[in-house]
Amino acid sequence: MAPTPDDRLIVALDVADGLTGLTLTQRIGPRVSFYKIGLGMLTGGGLALAHELKQEHGKRVFLDMKLFDIGATVEAAVRGLCQFDLDFLTVHGDPHVVRAAKEGASGRGTKILAVTVLTSLDRQDLDAALIRDGAVSDLVVDRAARAFEAGADGVIASPHEAAAIRALPEAEGRLIVTPGVRPADSARNDQKRVATPVEAISAGADHIVVGRPIWAAANPAVAAGDILDTLR
């Protein structure tokens, strides 16, 4: 009897095109039920893959677009994307963006997740971007609180901030999704604020996003299975 899929693990399909992504999902097999499709695959058939995974394979889909624009444009973009029956869609966590995205998703099942601070950034990066002073963790928690107040269904944050976000009164009933998750024996690559899968879930994350340690593995099914086993 095959193990029941555990949708706490979201596998990031950080590959060049939809066909490669579909092949990867077939290699991973039935234990993984949730996939993330990012901006890098948008022009390579990413939306077609999202549709196929949802409608033909019964998978959940997280479209990671990190939308940012004036309210009317965000609202229109989200309304169009929601026709793909997405489970999660990301926008930047600025309150006006979140409010517009929620309006665009009105009446649909797509949950709007707000990006707080990218897990590839540290304080030096924020200084270069003229972001206000303060510890990265404090900025993340403040942005999460404002995104929740604006109506976000959840936030994207590193595992290092998950516990503090979960402790916010505004976080009750909301989702925390954590990228920057690496198995204990994996390289950090371009991520700067990382943790293991178990650490992330224990800190309050509802879902963890893992990409390279799975899709770059010699056997992606085994790599995904090993992560799922640690969560059990």
MDAnalysis code that builds the backbone (N, CA, C; Angstrom):
import MDAnalysis as mda
import numpy as np

u = mda.Universe.empty(696, n_residues=232, atom_resindex=np.repeat(np.arange(232), 3), trajectory=True)
u.add_TopologyAttr("name", ["N", "CA", "C"] * 232)
u.add_TopologyAttr("resid", np.arange(1, 233))
u.add_TopologyAttr("resname", ["MET", "ALA", "PRO", "THR", "PRO", "ASP", "ASP", "ARG", "LEU", "ILE", "VAL", "ALA", "LEU", "ASP", "VAL", "ALA", "ASP", "GLY", "LEU", "THR", "GLY", "LEU", "THR", "LEU", "THR", "GLN", "ARG", "ILE", "GLY", "PRO", "ARG", "VAL", "SER", "PHE", "TYR", "LYS", "ILE", "GLY", "LEU", "GLY", "MET", "LEU", "THR", "GLY", "GLY", "GLY", "LEU", "ALA", "LEU", "ALA", "HIS", "GLU", "LEU", "LYS", "GLN", "GLU", "HIS", "GLY", "LYS", "ARG", "VAL", "PHE", "LEU", "ASP", "MET", "LYS", "LEU", "PHE", "ASP", "ILE", "GLY", "ALA", "THR", "VAL", "GLU", "ALA", "ALA", "VAL", "ARG", "GLY", "LEU", "CYS", "GLN", "PHE", "ASP", "LEU", "ASP", "PHE", "LEU", "THR", "VAL", "HIS", "GLY", "ASP", "PRO", "HIS", "VAL", "VAL", "ARG", "ALA", "ALA", "LYS", "GLU", "GLY", "ALA", "SER", "GLY", "ARG", "GLY", "THR", "LYS", "ILE", "LEU", "ALA", "VAL", "THR", "VAL", "LEU", "THR", "SER", "LEU", "ASP", "ARG", "GLN", "ASP", "LEU", "ASP", "ALA", "ALA", "LEU", "ILE", "ARG", "ASP", "GLY", "ALA", "VAL", "SER", "ASP", "LEU", "VAL", "VAL", "ASP", "ARG", "ALA", "ALA", "ARG", "ALA", "PHE", "GLU", "ALA", "GLY", "ALA", "ASP", "GLY", "VAL", "ILE", "ALA", "SER", "PRO", "HIS", "GLU", "ALA", "ALA", "ALA", "ILE", "ARG", "ALA", "LEU", "PRO", "GLU", "ALA", "GLU", "GLY", "ARG", "LEU", "ILE", "VAL", "THR", "PRO", "GLY", "VAL", "ARG", "PRO", "ALA", "ASP", "SER", "ALA", "ARG", "ASN", "ASP", "GLN", "LYS", "ARG", "VAL", "ALA", "THR", "PRO", "VAL", "GLU", "ALA", "ILE", "SER", "ALA", "GLY", "ALA", "ASP", "HIS", "ILE", "VAL", "VAL", "GLY", "ARG", "PRO", "ILE", "TRP", "ALA", "ALA", "ALA", "ASN", "PRO", "ALA", "VAL", "ALA", "ALA", "GLY", "ASP", "ILE", "LEU", "ASP", "THR", "LEU", "ARG"])
u.atoms.positions = np.array([
    [0.848, -1.198, 0.000],
    [0.000, 0.000, 0.000],
    [0.879, 1.243, 0.000],
    [0.635, 2.161, -0.942],
    [1.453, 3.361, -1.055],
    [1.162, 4.314, 0.097],
    [2.211, 5.019, 0.606],
    [1.986, 5.995, 1.678],
    [1.076, 7.119, 1.199],
    [0.291, 7.665, 2.132],
    [-0.572, 8.797, 1.810],
    [0.280, 10.036, 1.563],
    [0.019, 10.792, 0.487],
    [0.793, 12.016, 0.243],
    [0.672, 12.990, 1.408],
    [1.759, 13.670, 1.702],
    [1.813, 14.646, 2.790],
    [2.026, 16.009, 2.145],
    [0.965, 16.830, 2.085],
    [1.089, 18.086, 1.346],
    [1.819, 19.175, 2.120],
    [2.387, 18.826, 3.268],
    [3.261, 19.806, 3.925],
    [4.514, 20.050, 3.091],
    [4.908, 19.062, 2.295],
    [6.053, 19.234, 1.398],
    [5.574, 19.745, 0.052],
    [6.090, 20.901, -0.352],
    [5.853, 21.442, -1.688],
    [7.176, 21.361, -2.442],
    [7.176, 20.670, -3.560],
    [8.393, 20.534, -4.357],
    [8.424, 21.648, -5.395],
    [9.508, 22.421, -5.385],
    [9.679, 23.512, -6.343],
    [10.212, 22.959, -7.658],
    [9.445, 23.162, -8.714],
    [9.858, 22.693, -10.044],
    [10.698, 23.787, -10.710],
    [11.890, 23.973, -10.187],
    [12.775, 25.028, -10.689],
    [13.559, 24.524, -11.891],
    [12.830, 24.188, -12.943],
    [13.435, 23.687, -14.177],
    [12.997, 24.591, -15.323],
    [13.564, 24.365, -16.500],
    [13.454, 25.341, -17.586],
    [12.085, 25.417, -18.239],
    [11.369, 24.304, -18.320],
    [10.133, 24.319, -19.091],
    [9.138, 23.307, -18.544],
    [7.917, 23.407, -19.047],
    [6.837, 22.579, -18.549],
    [7.033, 21.103, -18.802],
    [7.593, 20.745, -19.949],
    [7.796, 19.339, -20.246],
    [8.790, 18.712, -19.280],
    [9.878, 19.438, -18.999],
    [10.852, 18.937, -18.025],
    [10.213, 18.828, -16.652],
    [9.376, 19.825, -16.313],
    [8.697, 19.789, -15.025],
    [7.756, 18.610, -14.911],
    [7.002, 18.327, -15.960],
    [6.081, 17.196, -15.937],
    [6.841, 15.882, -15.800],
    [7.941, 15.764, -16.534],
    [8.767, 14.556, -16.434],
    [9.291, 14.379, -15.019],
    [9.684, 15.493, -14.386],
    [10.182, 15.421, -13.017],
    [9.100, 14.942, -12.065],
    [7.877, 15.445, -12.219],
    [6.799, 14.986, -11.336],
    [6.535, 13.494, -11.503],
    [6.684, 13.000, -12.720],
    [6.493, 11.574, -12.964],
    [7.602, 10.757, -12.322],
    [8.817, 11.301, -12.322],
    [9.937, 10.605, -11.663],
    [9.754, 10.585, -10.148],
    [9.192, 11.667, -9.608],
    [9.003, 11.738, -8.160],
    [7.909, 10.786, -7.700],
    [6.849, 10.688, -8.484],
    [5.817, 9.707, -8.178],
    [4.740, 10.183, -7.232],
    [3.924, 9.272, -6.722],
    [2.682, 9.616, -6.023],
    [2.843, 10.168, -4.616],
    [4.009, 10.043, -3.996],
    [4.117, 10.491, -2.612],
    [4.046, 12.009, -2.486],
    [4.367, 12.723, -3.555],
    [4.312, 14.190, -3.510],
    [3.037, 14.664, -4.187],
    [2.287, 15.503, -3.484],
    [0.989, 15.950, -3.988],
    [0.932, 17.439, -4.288],
    [2.012, 18.173, -3.997],
    [1.977, 19.632, -4.078],
    [3.243, 20.124, -4.779],
    [3.061, 20.973, -5.799],
    [4.208, 21.469, -6.569],
    [4.148, 22.984, -6.704],
    [5.335, 23.584, -6.734],
    [5.469, 25.018, -6.953],
    [6.030, 25.280, -8.346],
    [5.377, 26.187, -9.064],
    [5.838, 26.623, -10.379],
    [6.167, 28.105, -10.265],
    [7.403, 28.459, -10.624],
    [7.867, 29.816, -10.422],
    [7.919, 30.651, -11.686],
    [8.336, 31.881, -11.499],
    [8.392, 32.851, -12.581],
    [9.319, 32.404, -13.706],
    [10.391, 31.676, -13.360],
    [11.349, 31.245, -14.363],
    [10.766, 30.321, -15.410],
    [9.646, 29.660, -15.103],
    [9.032, 28.749, -16.063],
    [7.832, 29.378, -16.771],
    [7.532, 30.632, -16.471],
    [6.317, 31.239, -17.005],
    [6.280, 31.208, -18.533],
    [7.403, 31.533, -19.176],
    [7.431, 31.547, -20.641],
    [7.781, 30.186, -21.224],
    [7.971, 29.201, -20.367],
    [8.312, 27.855, -20.833],
    [7.194, 26.857, -20.617],
    [5.951, 27.354, -20.585],
    [4.822, 26.450, -20.420],
    [4.388, 26.239, -18.990],
    [4.764, 27.158, -18.100],
    [4.425, 26.980, -16.687],
    [2.938, 26.953, -16.402],
    [2.172, 27.810, -17.074],
    [0.732, 27.824, -16.830],
    [0.060, 26.577, -17.392],
    [0.546, 26.098, -18.531],
    [0.008, 24.853, -19.084],
    [0.300, 23.686, -18.151],
    [1.499, 23.687, -17.557],
    [1.848, 22.631, -16.609],
    [0.966, 22.712, -15.374],
    [0.731, 23.938, -14.875],
    [-0.150, 24.099, -13.717],
    [-1.516, 23.504, -14.001],
    [-2.048, 23.795, -15.174],
    [-3.363, 23.271, -15.559],
    [-3.349, 21.745, -15.628],
    [-2.302, 21.184, -16.232],
    [-2.248, 19.734, -16.382],
    [-2.097, 19.030, -15.039],
    [-1.242, 19.565, -14.177],
    [-1.063, 18.938, -12.867],
    [-2.360, 18.952, -12.069],
    [-3.118, 20.052, -12.151],
    [-4.375, 20.157, -11.419],
    [-5.454, 19.263, -12.008],
    [-5.672, 19.396, -13.300],
    [-6.839, 18.783, -13.922],
    [-6.641, 17.320, -14.296],
    [-5.429, 16.935, -14.641],
    [-5.203, 15.567, -15.116],
    [-4.502, 14.670, -14.100],
    [-3.808, 15.279, -13.153],
    [-3.035, 14.464, -12.209],
    [-3.457, 14.666, -10.755],
    [-4.415, 15.538, -10.511],
    [-4.948, 15.711, -9.166],
    [-3.971, 16.301, -8.165],
    [-2.987, 17.051, -8.638],
    [-2.002, 17.658, -7.739],
    [-2.458, 19.040, -7.300],
    [-1.911, 19.511, -6.205],
    [-2.082, 20.897, -5.785],
    [-0.970, 21.727, -6.407],
    [-1.276, 22.997, -6.701],
    [-0.318, 23.842, -7.407],
    [-0.176, 25.192, -6.717],
    [1.067, 25.569, -6.526],
    [1.462, 26.851, -5.947],
    [2.164, 27.621, -7.059],
    [1.533, 28.701, -7.535],
    [2.133, 29.527, -8.576],
    [2.840, 30.699, -7.902],
    [4.155, 30.712, -8.031],
    [4.992, 31.665, -7.304],
    [5.403, 32.799, -8.244],
    [4.518, 33.795, -8.389],
    [4.759, 34.906, -9.310],
    [5.281, 36.157, -8.613],
    [5.076, 36.265, -7.300],
    [5.521, 37.439, -6.534],
    [5.089, 38.734, -7.224],
    [3.812, 38.849, -7.490],
    [3.301, 39.993, -8.228],
    [3.489, 41.297, -7.449],
    [3.820, 42.351, -8.204],
    [3.940, 43.679, -7.606],
    [3.644, 44.714, -8.677],
    [2.668, 45.581, -8.421],
    [2.320, 46.639, -9.370],
    [1.271, 47.514, -8.697],
    [0.700, 48.447, -9.458],
    [-0.394, 49.230, -8.906],
    [-1.587, 48.302, -8.669],
    [-2.483, 48.724, -7.794],
    [-3.569, 47.852, -7.379],
    [-4.401, 47.301, -8.515],
    [-4.790, 48.162, -9.465],
    [-5.673, 47.713, -10.541],
    [-5.014, 46.640, -11.392],
    [-3.711, 46.776, -11.608],
    [-3.000, 45.786, -12.424],
    [-2.874, 44.461, -11.687],
    [-2.563, 44.527, -10.398],
    [-2.467, 43.296, -9.605],
    [-3.815, 42.588, -9.569],
    [-4.864, 43.344, -9.343],
    [-6.203, 42.748, -9.288],
    [-6.540, 42.032, -10.598],
    [-6.264, 42.681, -11.717],
    [-6.560, 42.070, -13.017],
    [-5.716, 40.827, -13.258],
    [-4.431, 40.891, -12.882],
    [-3.545, 39.743, -13.084],
    [-3.999, 38.551, -12.254],
    [-4.360, 38.811, -11.012],
    [-4.804, 37.724, -10.132],
    [-6.112, 37.135, -10.640],
    [-7.025, 37.978, -11.071],
    [-8.295, 37.472, -11.585],
    [-8.046, 36.537, -12.775],
    [-7.130, 36.915, -13.658],
    [-6.818, 36.065, -14.804],
    [-6.162, 34.763, -14.404],
    [-5.226, 34.826, -13.457],
    [-4.508, 33.623, -13.045],
    [-5.413, 32.650, -12.286],
    [-6.405, 33.168, -11.584],
    [-7.276, 32.296, -10.799],
    [-8.101, 31.346, -11.664],
    [-8.207, 31.625, -12.959],
    [-8.944, 30.707, -13.818],
    [-8.227, 29.362, -13.952],
    [-6.961, 29.304, -13.529],
    [-6.218, 28.045, -13.571],
    [-6.446, 27.203, -12.316],
    [-7.363, 27.637, -11.450],
    [-7.739, 26.860, -10.265],
    [-6.533, 26.596, -9.371],
    [-5.738, 27.632, -9.158],
    [-4.529, 27.515, -8.346],
    [-4.876, 27.345, -6.872],
    [-3.983, 26.696, -6.149],
    [-4.159, 26.596, -4.699],
    [-3.546, 27.799, -4.002],
    [-2.291, 28.125, -4.337],
    [-1.602, 29.271, -3.754],
    [-1.075, 30.166, -4.869],
    [-1.056, 31.470, -4.611],
    [-0.461, 32.449, -5.518],
    [0.241, 33.496, -4.672],
    [1.487, 33.839, -5.031],
    [2.231, 34.818, -4.250],
    [2.181, 36.209, -4.858],
    [2.145, 37.186, -3.953],
    [2.301, 38.598, -4.302],
    [3.256, 39.196, -3.273],
    [3.808, 40.363, -3.579],
    [4.621, 41.027, -2.568],
    [3.719, 41.494, -1.433],
    [4.305, 41.578, -0.235],
    [3.507, 41.780, 0.964],
    [3.091, 43.198, 1.264],
    [3.327, 44.140, 0.358],
    [2.870, 45.510, 0.573],
    [1.333, 45.522, 0.684],
    [0.777, 46.208, 1.674],
    [-0.671, 46.117, 1.904],
    [-1.529, 46.423, 0.683],
    [-1.150, 47.437, -0.135],
    [-1.999, 47.760, -1.285],
    [-2.000, 46.630, -2.308],
    [-0.880, 45.896, -2.394],
    [-0.796, 44.761, -3.315],
    [-1.664, 43.609, -2.806],
    [-1.567, 43.328, -1.514],
    [-2.350, 42.240, -0.923],
    [-3.848, 42.505, -1.074],
    [-4.267, 43.725, -0.771],
    [-5.696, 44.041, -0.883],
    [-6.199, 43.861, -2.317],
    [-5.397, 44.308, -3.281],
    [-5.792, 44.176, -4.680],
    [-5.849, 42.709, -5.087],
    [-4.878, 41.924, -4.637],
    [-4.845, 40.503, -4.981],
    [-6.051, 39.779, -4.402],
    [-6.420, 40.103, -3.175],
    [-7.585, 39.469, -2.568],
    [-8.856, 39.828, -3.337],
    [-8.938, 41.039, -3.830],
    [-10.096, 41.431, -4.629],
    [-10.134, 40.618, -5.929],
    [-8.957, 40.451, -6.548],
    [-8.893, 39.682, -7.782],
    [-9.234, 38.216, -7.588],
    [-8.948, 37.695, -6.400],
    [-9.209, 36.276, -6.109],
    [-10.589, 36.049, -5.507],
    [-11.370, 37.094, -5.359],
    [-12.672, 36.984, -4.715],
    [-13.559, 35.951, -5.413],
    [-14.130, 35.069, -4.620],
    [-15.009, 34.048, -5.156],
    [-14.308, 32.813, -5.677],
    [-12.981, 32.819, -5.618],
    [-12.218, 31.660, -6.082],
    [-11.526, 31.009, -4.889],
    [-11.029, 29.801, -5.082],
    [-10.394, 29.086, -3.983],
    [-8.920, 29.371, -3.812],
    [-8.357, 30.224, -4.652],
    [-6.924, 30.507, -4.594],
    [-6.577, 31.309, -3.348],
    [-5.590, 30.832, -2.596],
    [-5.135, 31.551, -1.407],
    [-3.984, 32.482, -1.788],
    [-4.064, 33.710, -1.312],
    [-3.054, 34.724, -1.593],
    [-2.007, 34.710, -0.480],
    [-0.766, 34.430, -0.868],
    [0.350, 34.412, 0.072],
    [1.230, 35.632, -0.166],
    [1.578, 36.326, 0.902],
    [2.374, 37.547, 0.806],
    [3.841, 37.255, 1.088],
    [4.700, 37.746, 0.212],
    [6.145, 37.622, 0.408],
    [6.578, 38.691, 1.406],
    [7.298, 38.293, 2.432],
    [7.793, 39.251, 3.425],
    [9.154, 39.779, 2.961],
    [10.222, 39.041, 3.243],
    [11.558, 39.365, 2.731],
    [12.124, 38.090, 2.116],
    [12.607, 38.177, 0.896],
    [13.121, 36.995, 0.206],
    [14.193, 36.303, 1.032],
    [14.155, 34.982, 1.057],
    [15.118, 34.232, 1.873],
    [16.532, 34.278, 1.310],
    [16.707, 34.820, 0.107],
    [18.049, 34.976, -0.460],
    [18.702, 36.283, -0.025],
    [17.978, 37.113, 0.747],
    [18.482, 38.434, 1.127],
    [18.915, 38.464, 2.587],
    [19.945, 39.270, 2.850],
    [20.357, 39.527, 4.223],
    [20.384, 41.042, 4.435],
    [20.866, 41.479, 5.596],
    [20.825, 42.901, 5.930],
    [21.616, 43.752, 4.937],
    [22.737, 43.249, 4.465],
    [23.536, 43.982, 3.489],
    [22.749, 44.212, 2.193],
    [22.006, 43.193, 1.768],
    [21.175, 43.336, 0.570],
    [20.087, 44.380, 0.785],
    [19.483, 44.375, 1.956],
    [18.420, 45.333, 2.244],
    [18.961, 46.753, 2.315],
    [20.172, 46.906, 2.857],
    [20.795, 48.231, 2.878],
    [20.996, 48.740, 1.460],
    [21.458, 47.875, 0.578],
    [21.699, 48.276, -0.810],
    [20.399, 48.682, -1.506],
    [19.282, 48.114, -1.066],
    [17.983, 48.433, -1.645],
    [17.284, 49.578, -0.916],
    [17.974, 50.200, 0.049],
    [17.443, 51.337, 0.803],
    [16.222, 50.958, 1.650],
    [16.189, 49.709, 2.103],
    [15.130, 49.265, 3.011],
    [15.469, 49.732, 4.421],
    [14.482, 50.122, 5.190],
    [14.721, 50.741, 6.496],
    [15.583, 49.864, 7.401],
    [16.245, 50.523, 8.350],
    [17.122, 49.835, 9.283],
    [16.332, 48.867, 10.156],
    [17.074, 47.917, 10.727],
    [16.468, 46.951, 11.630],
    [16.869, 45.544, 11.274],
    [16.745, 44.661, 12.244],
    [17.067, 43.259, 11.997],
    [16.122, 42.681, 10.955],
    [16.663, 41.812, 10.100],
    [15.832, 41.201, 9.059],
    [14.630, 40.506, 9.677],
    [14.843, 39.797, 10.767],
    [13.739, 39.061, 11.383],
    [12.625, 39.991, 11.830],
    [12.983, 41.176, 12.352],
    [11.966, 42.129, 12.788],
    [11.184, 42.673, 11.595],
    [11.884, 42.941, 10.501],
    [11.214, 43.426, 9.302],
    [10.240, 42.391, 8.761],
    [10.666, 41.137, 8.771],
    [9.803, 40.065, 8.272],
    [8.527, 39.979, 9.102],
    [8.655, 40.001, 10.406],
    [7.481, 39.882, 11.278],
    [6.560, 41.087, 11.098],
    [7.139, 42.284, 10.982],
    [6.314, 43.478, 10.772],
    [5.571, 43.404, 9.446],
    [6.246, 42.980, 8.396],
    [5.600, 42.879, 7.088],
    [4.520, 41.795, 7.097],
    [4.777, 40.715, 7.818],
    [3.770, 39.658, 7.914],
    [2.511, 40.182, 8.591],
    [2.677, 40.918, 9.688],
    [1.518, 41.453, 10.410],
    [0.706, 42.386, 9.520],
    [1.382, 43.237, 8.763],
    [0.672, 44.167, 7.879],
    [-0.022, 43.428, 6.735],
    [0.619, 42.387, 6.236],
    [-0.004, 41.603, 5.167],
    [-1.260, 40.903, 5.680],
    [-1.195, 40.345, 6.888],
    [-2.378, 39.712, 7.473],
    [-3.501, 40.734, 7.649],
    [-3.153, 41.915, 8.128],
    [-4.161, 42.954, 8.323],
    [-4.823, 43.339, 6.998],
    [-4.041, 43.236, 5.895],
    [-4.573, 43.576, 4.574],
    [-5.385, 42.440, 3.964],
    [-5.406, 41.282, 4.642],
    [-6.241, 40.175, 4.179],
    [-5.528, 38.974, 3.629],
    [-4.195, 38.940, 3.694],
    [-3.453, 37.796, 3.158],
    [-3.884, 36.497, 3.834],
    [-3.989, 35.445, 3.032],
    [-4.323, 34.122, 3.574],
    [-3.125, 33.473, 4.239],
    [-1.938, 33.967, 3.925],
    [-0.721, 33.419, 4.488],
    [0.459, 34.255, 4.056],
    [1.629, 33.863, 4.540],
    [2.848, 34.584, 4.190],
    [3.942, 33.600, 3.803],
    [4.899, 34.131, 3.054],
    [6.127, 33.415, 2.748],
    [7.209, 33.998, 3.633],
    [7.876, 33.157, 4.399],
    [8.935, 33.638, 5.284],
    [9.929, 32.515, 5.523],
    [11.132, 32.886, 5.900],
    [12.134, 31.855, 6.162],
    [11.791, 31.115, 7.450],
    [12.343, 29.911, 7.620],
    [12.090, 29.169, 8.862],
    [12.532, 29.926, 10.102],
    [13.496, 30.840, 9.956],
    [14.019, 31.563, 11.114],
    [12.982, 32.513, 11.709],
    [12.016, 32.938, 10.894],
    [10.995, 33.864, 11.392],
    [9.645, 33.198, 11.637],
    [9.527, 31.930, 11.322],
    [8.227, 31.267, 11.385],
    [7.616, 31.302, 12.786],
    [8.413, 31.043, 13.808],
    [7.873, 31.001, 15.171],
    [7.348, 32.365, 15.601],
    [8.089, 33.420, 15.282],
    [7.659, 34.763, 15.667],
    [6.388, 35.163, 14.917],
    [6.276, 34.769, 13.655],
    [5.064, 35.068, 12.894],
    [3.888, 34.280, 13.448],
    [4.112, 33.009, 13.760],
    [3.038, 32.174, 14.303],
    [2.512, 32.747, 15.612],
    [3.358, 33.453, 16.356],
    [2.950, 34.019, 17.644],
    [2.122, 35.291, 17.497],
    [2.054, 35.863, 16.281],
    [1.270, 37.074, 16.082],
    [-0.225, 36.783, 16.252],
    [-0.958, 37.638, 16.925],
    [-2.417, 37.445, 17.010],
    [-3.063, 37.386, 15.631],
    [-2.518, 38.179, 14.690],
    [-3.082, 38.222, 13.339],
    [-2.863, 36.931, 12.560],
    [-1.943, 36.080, 13.048],
    [-1.597, 34.865, 12.315],
    [-2.565, 33.710, 12.555],
    [-3.500, 33.878, 13.465],
    [-4.432, 32.789, 13.752],
    [-5.231, 32.426, 12.500],
    [-5.193, 31.150, 12.158],
    [-5.915, 30.671, 10.995],
    [-5.254, 30.974, 9.665],
    [-4.059, 31.563, 9.679],
    [-3.341, 31.895, 8.450],
    [-2.215, 30.899, 8.213],
    [-1.740, 30.876, 6.979],
    [-0.701, 29.931, 6.578],
    [0.687, 30.559, 6.650],
    [1.670, 29.740, 6.985],
    [3.075, 30.125, 6.873],
    [3.751, 29.098, 5.974],
    [4.310, 29.583, 4.885],
    [4.979, 28.719, 3.920],
    [6.447, 29.120, 3.886],
    [7.328, 28.153, 4.076],
    [8.742, 28.470, 4.220],
    [9.591, 27.879, 3.104],
    [10.169, 28.746, 2.268],
    [11.272, 28.310, 1.419],
    [12.555, 28.345, 2.250],
    [13.702, 28.202, 1.612],
    [14.943, 28.202, 2.378],
    [15.055, 26.986, 3.268],
    [14.439, 25.879, 2.844],
    [14.487, 24.636, 3.620],
    [15.449, 23.676, 2.932],
    [16.364, 23.144, 3.703],
    [17.369, 22.234, 3.177],
    [17.530, 21.041, 4.116],
    [17.565, 19.815, 3.594],
    [17.937, 18.685, 4.451],
    [19.290, 18.947, 5.091],
    [19.547, 18.318, 6.215],
    [20.732, 18.630, 7.008],
    [22.035, 18.480, 6.228],
    [22.059, 17.581, 5.251],
    [23.304, 17.328, 4.523],
    [23.377, 18.064, 3.192],
    [22.501, 19.067, 2.961],
    [22.462, 19.763, 1.682],
    [23.190, 21.097, 1.746],
    [23.686, 21.547, 0.577],
    [24.321, 22.855, 0.472],
    [23.270, 23.946, 0.522],
    [23.668, 25.135, 0.970],
    [22.745, 26.264, 1.042],
    [22.474, 26.871, -0.327],
    [23.418, 26.808, -1.234],
    [23.316, 27.430, -2.556],
    [23.023, 28.923, -2.395],
    [21.962, 29.452, -3.029],
    [21.728, 30.901, -2.990],
    [20.856, 31.343, -1.820],
    [20.535, 30.430, -0.906],
    [19.707, 30.789, 0.248],
    [20.596, 31.187, 1.419],
    [20.171, 32.229, 2.162],
    [20.969, 32.731, 3.274],
    [20.331, 32.484, 4.630],
    [19.034, 32.249, 4.682],
    [18.338, 32.011, 5.944],
    [17.619, 30.679, 5.814],
    [18.285, 29.611, 6.256],
    [17.802, 28.261, 5.982],
    [17.599, 27.479, 7.277],
    [16.906, 26.340, 7.144],
    [16.714, 25.396, 8.245],
    [16.354, 24.051, 7.642],
    [16.366, 23.019, 8.469],
    [15.976, 21.700, 7.998],
    [14.448, 21.606, 7.944],
    [13.908, 20.612, 7.243],
    [12.448, 20.453, 7.189],
    [11.799, 20.336, 8.568],
    [12.367, 19.534, 9.431],
    [11.786, 19.343, 10.759],
    [11.826, 20.637, 11.561],
    [12.942, 21.377, 11.458],
    [13.047, 22.649, 12.176],
    [11.972, 23.630, 11.701],
    [11.740, 23.665, 10.399],
    [10.759, 24.600, 9.851],
    [9.344, 24.271, 10.324],
    [8.971, 23.006, 10.251],
    [7.638, 22.602, 10.696],
    [7.480, 22.823, 12.192],
    [8.518, 22.505, 12.953],
    [8.459, 22.683, 14.406],
    [8.323, 24.152, 14.780],
    [8.851, 25.041, 13.929],
    [8.782, 26.477, 14.206],
    [7.424, 27.072, 13.885],
    [6.555, 26.293, 13.238],
    [5.212, 26.797, 12.977],
    [4.823, 26.857, 11.519],
    [5.699, 26.401, 10.617],
    [5.360, 26.413, 9.196],
    [4.290, 25.364, 8.902],
    [3.371, 25.721, 8.004],
    [2.361, 24.771, 7.540],
    [2.869, 23.966, 6.351],
    [3.696, 24.607, 5.527],
    [4.259, 23.963, 4.339],
    [5.715, 24.372, 4.206],
    [6.537, 23.441, 3.716],
    [7.922, 23.750, 3.396],
    [8.114, 23.595, 1.891],
    [8.955, 24.435, 1.321],
    [9.239, 24.384, -0.105],
    [10.675, 23.912, -0.289],
    [10.839, 22.825, -1.017],
    [12.172, 22.270, -1.279],
    [12.325, 22.086, -2.779],
    [13.411, 22.599, -3.309],
    [13.644, 22.501, -4.743],
    [14.861, 21.693, -5.098],
    [16.009, 22.369, -5.167],
    [17.237, 21.758, -5.662],
    [17.601, 20.430, -4.994],
    [17.484, 20.287, -3.667],
    [17.846, 18.997, -3.073],
    [17.021, 17.823, -3.602],
    [15.861, 18.108, -4.198],
    [15.046, 17.045, -4.784],
    [15.276, 16.945, -6.287],
    [15.086, 18.056, -7.031],
    [15.162, 17.934, -8.495],
    [16.572, 17.686, -9.006],
    [17.600, 18.052, -8.228],
    [18.980, 17.805, -8.660],
    [19.518, 16.461, -8.177],
    [18.714, 15.727, -7.395],
    [19.164, 14.444, -6.866],
    [19.198, 13.382, -7.959],
    [20.073, 12.405, -7.788],
    [20.148, 11.307, -8.752],
    [18.822, 10.575, -8.826],
    [18.129, 10.464, -7.687],
    [16.816, 9.832, -7.639],
    [15.870, 10.773, -6.899],
    [15.141, 11.638, -7.615],
    [14.266, 12.609, -6.945],
    [13.207, 11.965, -6.053],
    [12.708, 10.792, -6.433],
    [11.689, 10.127, -5.613],
    [12.248, 9.758, -4.250],
    [13.466, 9.253, -4.242],
    [14.104, 8.891, -2.969],
    [14.376, 10.136, -2.143],
    [14.859, 11.198, -2.783],
    [15.155, 12.433, -2.067],
    [13.892, 13.009, -1.419],
    [12.795, 13.025, -2.180],
    [11.529, 13.520, -1.623],
    [11.045, 12.609, -0.512],
    [11.152, 11.309, -0.731],
    [10.719, 10.351, 0.287],
    [11.482, 10.480, 1.576],
    [12.793, 10.743, 1.480],
    [13.600, 10.912, 2.682],
    [13.132, 12.122, 3.498],
    [12.798, 13.218, 2.801],
    [12.295, 14.403, 3.504],
    [10.957, 14.107, 4.164],
    [10.070, 13.452, 3.422],
    [8.767, 13.109, 3.983],
    [8.900, 12.194, 5.199],
    [9.847, 11.284, 5.147],
    [10.061, 10.381, 6.279],
    [10.495, 11.148, 7.524],
    [11.305, 12.203, 7.339],
    [11.719, 12.978, 8.523],
    [10.534, 13.717, 9.137],
    [9.545, 14.084, 8.310],
    [8.379, 14.799, 8.827],
    [7.431, 13.866, 9.585],
    [7.517, 12.576, 9.317],
    [6.680, 11.608, 10.019],
    [7.138, 11.422, 11.440],
])
